[in-house]
Amino acid sequence: MQKVTFDLAGEFVELNQLLKLSGLCDSGGAGKNLVATGVVSVDGKKELRKTAKIRDGQVVGIGDIRISVRSHGTDGA
C-alpha cells in the first residue's frame, strides 16, 4: 500500500482537486471521472460526491493508495 500525505493550505480541498494535486490524475475533470466510477473512498466509505470537502484528518483511498490530509496551518487544537 502506498501512503501519501497531503498538506492542506486552507480549511478544505475538494475531492476532485485533491486527486489532481496529489498526482493521481492529470486534471480536476479526470478526478471527477475517477470519483464517478466509485473507486474513491473517504475514511473507508465509498464517496461519489465529486466536490466533497476533504478536511484535516481525513483519509482518501483509491486502489492501494491512501492519502492522509493534514493541515500545516494548525496543530489540530
ABEGO torsion letter per residue (X at the ends): XBBBBBBBABABBBAAAAAAAAGABABAAAAAAAAAAGABBBGGBBBABAABBBBBGBBBBBEABBBBBBBAABAGX
